[in-house]
Amino acid sequence: MIKKNLLFLSSVVIFFGFQNNVSAVSCKDLNTKGKILKFLKKSNQSSPLLQKNISVTLHMDACEGKECKSKRKRATKKETLHIIKLEKKRRIFALKGPNSPRCVIQRGERRFVCSSCEVVSNENCRSFPSDGSTIFPGTNIDTADFTLTAVEKNEMSCSKLKNPKYFKIETLIKNDSAENEQTYDKVLSFYDKEKGVPIMMHYFADKVLRKVYRFFPKYYVKVGGQWFSSVMRVRTTLGKEKKFIFETLTNVDKKNGKLKLYLDLSDDPELKNVPPESLFSTD
């Protein structure tokens, strides 16, 4: 069970959505392991936040167990986060929610948790060592779920589906217990052929469905010539997608009908005339 009440976003790095510059991908294009691996690595850049430079505002809604059925309980835990990446630096600011107005600054191997922040300022910051984790604390989102599929030692195959709009890639995970604590042994990933982006990923262990990442074709958007998923649902499951014990929903915020997702920090209205380096100051 995922631990709750961890230090606010102490090791957040990213959430999931996909980019792709190529249209109309099919199994004909993925007829060798090398080609599949290259495609997976590209599609596994699974979020706008996997860009080196990004500014994005998103809503995050996570729940566990019985509380998932309570709109009231879920509402009290919802977060609105403004997330900025600049090369190897990142800043996660809680605009709304139980952790507001805190922020987390990551600079190289150091992580700073600031107890009082605004859109472009950080105050009362304390330094903590970075554990290198890629997990969203308090959620079931884990970037390791994506990187583990794009490993050369895995077995991979592409197959057609009845619906000609999509195709499937099956990945058999070759676990090395000495190096990898990951317990999944198979991943079934489903892709939109026209956009070359994922719509669903099923993770199995001992033939039991353990986790499902679901993306929604109608919520893919093109920014800077690239496709991004603006909505994602992640469920930790007990054999079936509808039988889940943990759920996280994320969606990119909008203003006047436009997504608050910017590949260039200077395009973000909130950051106009703000020196980028100052966003990561913790003095």
C-alpha positions, 0 to 999 in steps of 0.5 A: 500500500502506498504510504500517505502523509509523506513530506509534501512532494519530496521526490516529485519529478513528473506525471504522465502524458506523451509527445510524438512528432511522427504520425501514423505509426503501425506494427509495420514500422515496428517489425524489429526489437530495435524499432520497438525499443526506439518507439517505446523510449520516445513514447515513454517521455510520458509527460510534458514534464519530461521536457527539459524546459516546461511550465505547466499547471495541473490538478491532482486528485488522489484517493485510497480505499473507501475514500475514493467513493467519497467526493467530500473526502477527495475534495479536501485532498485535491491539489493544484500544482504549478510545476516548472523545469529548467534543464536539471532544476525543477520547482513544484508550487502548491497553488491550492490544496492542503499543502498550499502555499508550500513549494519544493525546489530541486537543484541537482542533488539537493532538494529544498522544501519551502514553507511559504511560497508565491508564484515566483518567490520561495521563502523559509526553505530547508534543504534535504538530501535527494533520494532520487525517487521518481514517485509522486508521494501520496499517489500511485504514479511512478515513472519507473513504470514507464522506463522499465518497459524500454529496456533492451533485455525485455522481450517485445512484440507488436500486434494489430487490434480489431480496431484499426485505429490502434495497435498493441505492444506486449513487453515481457519484463526480464527482472533481475532481482539483484538490480531491480525490485520491480515486481511486474512481469508483463506490460500490455500497452495500447497506442493510437496509430495516427498520433503514435501515443499511448491510450492505455497501459496494463501492468501484470504480475503473476498473471494478475492485473496490478496497475492501469494507466489510462490516457484519453485520445480526445484530451491529447493536445498539440503544443509546439508541434508535439502531442501531449496528454492533458488528462491521465487516470492511474489505478492500482488494481486487484485483477480488474480495472474497475476493482481498484484500491488506489486512484490518481487523476491528473489534468492540465489546468486551463485559462480562457479555454487554453491549457496552461502548458508552455514549452518556453518559460517566457511564454507563461504569462505568470513568468513574464519578465522573471529571470528563470534562475530566480525561480529556483532561489532558496536564499 
